[in-house]
Amino acid sequence: MRDQGRLTSWDDDKGFGFVTPDKGGLRAFVHIRAFSYRSRRPRNGDVITYQLAWDPKGRPRAENVLFRENPSSAPAPKPTGLVPASLLSVAFIAVVVALVVLGRVPWFVLPAYLVMSLLTLIAYAFDKSAAMNRRWRTSEETLHFLSLIGGWPGALISQRLFHHKKSKAEFQAVFWFIVALHCAAAAALAIGYLDPIVLT
């Protein structure tokens, strides 16, 4: 027998939430892995059908979850804020290119930013997958460190592309502080406030 309810308190970063049954009763825990189809990401307010089960501690949980609409026809959610994030990242890389051409930073700074951004994007993708499948997670400190050493453009795009970490206020505060540091340093080099970085 299947129950029907509405998805509430969904945390897309962690991949779980609760379902409130239409006929009343206890809310049941629901994890992303319980969905039989993953044609799109669950969202708060989605109407789902499910089989009620109980975990080892006697708490209700939803299993064999289906969206109420036909999964094959459900539209996939579009990443929000991806275009502005990409434009900001590209604009910063363009500034770095200009600084290299002007001789204000060493040439290898540009590929360093590109490589670190790619590695950071991969780290975000791995952590998102781990959150959905209950595997070993990448620590937030590691994600911030990757951003700090040059991977923040990739992190910015990843947060929008994978819907990951962008709604966590404390994480975002640290992340944007790191972005501000890099942008401030680039601006200071561009206007001559800082001396060119020269390796001897």
C-alpha positions in Angstrom: 0.0 0.0 0.0 1.3 3.4 -1.0 0.8 6.7 0.8 0.8 10.1 -0.7 2.2 13.3 0.8 4.1 16.5 0.3 7.8 16.9 0.5 8.9 19.4 3.2 12.1 20.7 4.8 14.1 19.4 1.8 17.8 20.1 2.1 19.2 19.7 -1.4 22.8 20.0 -0.2 22.4 17.0 2.1 19.9 15.1 -0.1 17.1 14.5 2.5 14.0 16.0 3.9 10.6 14.9 5.2 7.2 14.0 3.7 4.0 15.1 5.4 1.2 12.6 4.5 -2.0 14.1 2.9 -4.2 12.1 5.3 -2.4 13.2 8.4 -0.1 11.4 10.7 3.6 11.4 11.4 6.1 13.0 9.0 8.5 10.4 7.5 12.1 10.9 6.7 13.0 10.7 3.0 16.4 10.4 1.5 17.4 11.0 -2.1 18.4 7.4 -2.5 14.8 6.4 -1.7 13.5 7.8 -5.0 12.9 5.1 -7.6 13.5 7.7 -10.4 15.9 10.6 -10.4 14.8 12.4 -13.6 15.1 15.7 -11.6 16.0 16.9 -8.1 13.3 16.9 -5.5 12.0 20.2 -4.3 10.0 21.5 -1.3 6.3 21.1 -2.1 6.6 18.1 -4.4 3.8 15.7 -4.1 5.1 12.2 -3.8 3.9 8.6 -3.2 5.8 6.3 -1.0 5.8 3.1 1.1 6.0 3.8 4.8 8.8 1.9 6.6 10.6 2.2 9.9 14.3 2.5 10.7 16.1 0.5 13.4 15.2 3.1 16.0 11.5 2.9 15.2 11.3 6.2 13.3 9.1 6.5 10.1 10.9 6.7 6.8 9.7 6.7 3.2 10.9 4.1 0.7 10.3 3.4 -3.0 9.4 7.1 -3.5 7.9 8.3 -6.7 7.0 11.8 -7.9 3.2 12.1 -8.3 3.7 13.3 -11.9 5.1 11.1 -14.5 8.9 11.1 -13.9 9.7 11.0 -17.7 7.8 14.2 -18.3 8.9 16.1 -15.2 11.2 19.1 -16.2 14.7 19.0 -14.9 15.5 22.0 -12.7 17.7 24.6 -14.3 20.7 25.8 -12.3 19.9 29.3 -10.9 22.5 32.0 -11.0 24.8 30.0 -13.3 25.2 32.8 -15.9 26.2 35.6 -13.5 28.6 33.2 -11.7 30.2 32.3 -15.0 30.4 35.9 -16.1 32.1 36.9 -12.8 34.6 34.0 -13.1 35.4 34.8 -16.7 35.8 38.5 -15.9 38.3 37.7 -13.2 40.3 35.4 -15.4 40.3 38.1 -18.0 41.8 40.5 -15.4 44.5 37.9 -14.6 45.3 37.6 -18.3 45.7 41.4 -18.5 47.9 41.4 -15.4 50.1 38.7 -17.0 50.4 40.6 -20.2 51.3 43.8 -18.3 54.0 41.9 -16.4 52.4 42.5 -13.0 52.1 38.8 -12.2 54.1 35.8 -13.3 52.8 33.9 -16.4 52.1 30.7 -14.4 49.4 32.5 -12.3 46.9 32.1 -15.1 47.2 28.3 -15.6 47.3 28.0 -11.8 43.9 29.6 -11.5 42.5 27.5 -14.3 43.9 24.2 -12.9 42.8 24.9 -9.4 39.3 25.9 -10.6 39.0 22.6 -12.5 40.1 20.7 -9.4 37.7 22.6 -7.2 34.8 21.9 -9.6 35.7 18.2 -9.4 35.8 18.3 -5.6 32.4 20.0 -5.4 31.0 17.3 -7.8 32.4 14.5 -5.7 31.1 16.0 -2.5 27.6 16.5 -4.0 27.6 12.9 -5.1 28.8 11.8 -1.7 26.0 13.8 0.0 23.4 12.1 -2.2 24.7 8.6 -1.7 25.9 8.7 2.0 29.6 8.3 1.2 32.6 10.0 2.7 32.3 13.8 2.4 34.9 16.4 1.5 35.2 18.8 4.5 34.2 22.4 4.2 37.7 23.4 5.3 39.1 21.6 2.2 36.6 23.3 -0.1 37.5 26.7 1.3 41.2 25.9 1.0 40.9 25.0 -2.6 39.1 28.3 -3.2 41.7 30.2 -1.3 44.6 28.9 -3.4 43.0 29.9 -6.6 40.0 27.6 -7.2 37.2 30.1 -6.3 36.0 30.6 -9.9 35.4 26.9 -10.2 33.8 26.8 -6.8 31.4 29.7 -7.7 30.3 27.9 -10.8 30.0 24.6 -9.0 27.7 26.0 -6.3 25.2 27.0 -9.0 25.7 24.1 -11.3 25.3 21.4 -8.6 23.1 23.3 -6.2 25.7 22.7 -3.6 26.6 24.8 -0.5 25.0 27.9 -2.0 22.2 28.1 0.7 24.4 27.6 3.7 25.0 31.1 5.2 28.1 30.4 7.2 29.8 28.6 4.3 28.9 31.4 1.9 30.2 34.1 4.3 33.7 32.5 4.3 33.5 31.8 0.6 32.7 35.4 -0.4 35.4 36.7 1.9 37.9 34.6 0.0 36.5 35.9 -3.3 36.8 39.5 -2.0 40.5 38.9 -1.1 41.3 37.7 -4.6 39.4 40.5 -6.3 41.0 43.1 -4.0 44.5 41.8 -4.7 43.8 41.8 -8.5 42.4 45.3 -8.4 45.4 46.6 -6.3 47.8 45.1 -8.8 45.9 46.5 -11.7 45.8 50.1 -10.4 49.4 50.0 -9.2 48.6 50.0 -5.5 50.7 46.9 -5.1 54.1 46.4 -6.7 54.2 43.7 -9.5 54.9 40.2 -8.2 58.3 39.4 -9.5 60.2 36.1 -8.8 63.9 36.4 -8.7 
